[in-house]
C-alpha cells in the first residue's frame, strides 16, 4: 500500500475556513461529485447511493481532519486554535515594538522638523 498523502495545513488557517471547506465537501458529495465521494469513502465510509443525501457535516469534518493528518475534527480545530493564539501573540509583540520605537523617535531630542530625511 502506498503512503497516504497528507495535506499541509495552511499557516493562517482558521476554523471558519475549515468549516467552509467541510460544508463544500459535504455539498459536493451530496450532489454526486465523484472526487468528493472518493475523498469521503477513503477516510470515512462508502455510503450506499441512497445514504449520500444524509451525509452529515461531522462526517465531512472528519474527512477533512484526516486529510490534514489529524485523528479527528477536535484535534484539527485545537491545532488551528493554538496557531491563531501564537499568531495573535506575535502580532501583539510586533505592535508593542513598533509603538515603543515610535515613542523613542518622538522623544529623541536629535530628531525634529529640520532632521535630514533618509531615502
C-alpha positions in Angstrom: 0.0 0.0 0.0 1.4 3.4 -1.0 2.0 6.0 1.7 -1.0 8.2 2.2 -0.7 11.8 1.1 -1.4 14.3 3.9 -2.3 17.9 3.1 -0.3 20.6 4.7 -2.4 22.8 6.9 -2.1 26.4 5.7 -0.2 28.6 8.3 -3.0 31.1 8.6 -5.9 28.6 8.6 -9.0 29.5 10.6 -11.8 27.4 12.0 -14.2 29.4 9.8 -12.3 28.5 6.6 -12.1 24.8 7.6 -15.8 24.7 8.4 -16.5 26.2 4.9 -14.3 23.5 3.3 -16.2 20.8 5.2 -19.5 22.2 4.1 -18.3 22.4 0.5 -17.1 18.8 0.6 -20.5 17.7 2.1 -22.4 19.7 -0.6 -20.3 18.2 -3.4 -20.6 14.6 -2.1 -24.3 15.0 -1.7 -24.7 16.4 -5.3 -22.8 13.4 -6.7 -19.3 14.8 -7.3 -17.1 11.7 -7.8 -14.0 13.3 -6.3 -15.8 14.4 -3.2 -17.3 11.0 -2.8 -13.9 9.3 -3.3 -12.5 11.5 -0.5 -15.3 10.6 1.9 -15.0 6.9 1.0 -11.3 6.9 1.5 -11.4 8.2 5.1 -14.8 7.5 6.4 -17.1 5.0 4.8 -18.6 4.5 1.4 -22.3 5.0 1.9 -24.9 3.4 -0.3 -26.3 5.6 -3.0 -29.4 6.3 -1.0 -27.4 7.5 2.0 -25.3 10.3 0.4 -28.1 12.9 0.9 -27.8 12.2 4.6 -24.1 12.8 4.8 -23.6 14.8 8.0 -21.3 17.8 8.4 -19.4 15.9 11.1 -18.6 13.2 8.5 -17.2 15.9 6.2 -15.3 17.5 9.0 -13.8 14.1 10.0 -12.7 13.5 6.4 -11.1 17.0 6.3 -9.3 16.4 9.6 -7.9 13.1 8.3 -6.7 14.7 5.1 -4.7 17.2 7.1 -3.2 14.4 9.2 -5.3 14.6 12.3 -7.2 11.9 14.1 -10.4 13.9 14.1 -12.0 17.4 13.9 -11.3 18.2 17.6 -7.6 17.7 17.1 -7.6 19.8 13.9 -9.6 22.6 15.5 -7.3 22.6 18.6 -4.2 22.9 16.4 -5.7 25.8 14.4 -6.7 27.5 17.7 -3.2 27.2 19.1 -1.7 28.6 15.9 -4.1 31.5 16.0 -3.1 32.3 19.6 0.6 32.1 18.7 0.0 34.4 15.6 -2.0 36.9 17.7 0.7 37.0 20.3 3.3 37.6 17.6 1.3 40.4 16.1 0.9 41.9 19.6 4.7 41.7 20.2 5.4 43.5 16.9 2.8 46.1 17.6 4.4 46.9 21.0 7.8 47.1 19.5 6.6 49.4 16.8 4.8 51.6 19.3 7.9 51.8 21.6 10.1 52.6 18.7 7.9 55.4 17.6 7.8 56.9 21.1 11.6 56.6 21.2 11.8 58.6 18.0 9.3 61.2 19.2 11.2 61.7 22.4 14.6 61.8 20.7 15.9 65.4 21.0 18.1 65.0 17.9 15.0 64.3 15.8 13.0 67.3 14.7 11.5 69.0 11.7 14.9 70.0 10.4 16.3 66.5 10.6 17.5 65.1 7.3 15.2 62.6 5.6 16.7 59.2 4.8 15.8 57.7 1.5 
